[in-house]
Amino acid sequence: MADIPFDCLQKLKELMGSPKRVLEEEADLFSFSYDASFGTYRPDLVLQPVTAEETAGIVRLANEYKVPLYPRGRGTSLSGGPLAVRGGIVLDFSLWNDKLEIFPDDMVAVVSPGVLTAMINDEAGKFGLMYPPDPSSAHVSTIGGNLAENSGGPRGLKYGVTKDYVIGLEFVTPEGEIIRTGGRTVKNVTGYDLTKLIVGSEGTLGIITEAVLKLIPKPAATKTALISFQDLVSSGRAISKVLTSGILPSKMEIMDQASVLAVEQYEPLGLPLDAEAVLLLELDGHPLAIEEEMKVVREVCTATGASDVKIAGNKAEEQELWRARKLVSPAIVRIKPTKISEDATVPRSKIPDMFARLKEIRDRFGIHLVVFGHAGDGNLHPNIIADQRDSEEMKRVEQAVEEIFKAAVELGGTLSGEHGIGVMKSPFMEMELGQAGLDMMKRIKEAWDPNNIMNPGKIFPEPGQRLVLHNG
């Protein structure tokens, strides 16, 4: 744990001005000791900056006294991204939400880091525009956290992830300098692309204080289908067949049988309980075009083994179908209290192979594995439901998680499609990148942040570090 020298603490309090944004009470520190992943780490102090100048001042003091800093939004991270693993200061940006400006002629939004992600799309919609990245947590997660983790979401299949929409940043360097990258132009190739380097760096290279986001025209219409399969692997083949038929859905989500059963027990929606997998597919575009495209989707899926294709007739039916997907996470935690959420991603062509590997891992380790996710872009979410109090079960879970990552990497995939690395996946980084690749990333980190104050303990594995989820 880090100790904050008394004179450093006093300078920080003077810098913040308002004592209401300096949190020292034990109850407050506990509130910021966990996120949506696994484990708790108590910080020594929580500060709530609301300007770039305040943030820069904090960073300069932290760098001088070598105190760790952990940027944090709403704590929805599934990889331990904002956890204070070495003590120090959590920077809570959830109060900094004063700027959300839409410039329709430039088709950009300029936002503060604490703005909720869904609000950007809502505001853009008033001008006939859309901000496509849509993580499941969009209504509660901040854009700053989404930028740090390079979040995705269901629309990633057609529209890409967060980094594809960031054209400019203001951020504070580890030495407390405020710099800007990019701007409001769609084209910008001046020098190194520091914007892309910062997005997805998980707060290890700098702290984002403002972002310029690209917006696109909002599609005229959408159409949704629920497609049932008696075989999980066949559903994977159908995904590939749809995508090679010349049709690019805006969303293509999968729920395995365990997901379907959990949702139906949680809130009956009339989902097919006998199906081993269901696909939720959305098309968007011109109404006449998507009508014809949906006919092709039906034909392709039926030919690939679909037992039923249910097409929503109106917006209300569409929302009801998508509600099933949104209920998976709250539904499965009723089965057992501990949920380990992963997002291993594989090439689209390897989706059937990954499904087969996941079934084998589930049976070999005797775990409760639920698979859902953004199947259209290969971004699967294998979720393991367990009981943390059962150390023997948790040991099997640890082994299964490692095998899931091995399977993804062996199939040409990656450890993470959208959740980030954080603490949870850092032990496996060398597995994917190799020693030379990991070393190059470390050299960038050391050059930018020689005192290692920016979110230390994340991304890079400690010597001998391994995933530990049990206390026994």
Secondary structure, DSSP 4 states (H G I P E B T S, - for coil): -B---HHHHHHHHHHH--GGGEE-SHHHHHHTS--SSS-----SEEE---SHHHHHHHHHHHHHHT--EEEESSS--SS-TT--TTBSEEEE-TT----EEEETTTTEEEE-TTSBHHHHHHHHHTTTEE-----TTTTTSBHHHHHHHT---TTHHHH--GGGGEEEEEEE-TTS-EEEEE-S-S---SSS-HHHHHTTSTTSS-EEEEEEEE-EEPPSEEEEEEEEES-HHHHHHHHHHHHTTT---SEEEEEEHHHHHHHHHHS-----TT-SEEEEEEEEE-HHHHHHHHHHHHHHHHHTTEEEEEE--SHHHHHHHHHHHHTHHHHHTTTSSEEEE---B--GGGHHHHHHHHHHHHHHHT-EEEEEEEGGGTEEEEEEEE-TT-HHHHHHHHHHHHHHHHHHHHTT-BS-SSS--TTTSGGGHHHHHHHHHHHHHHHHHHHH-TT--BSTTSSSPPTT--------
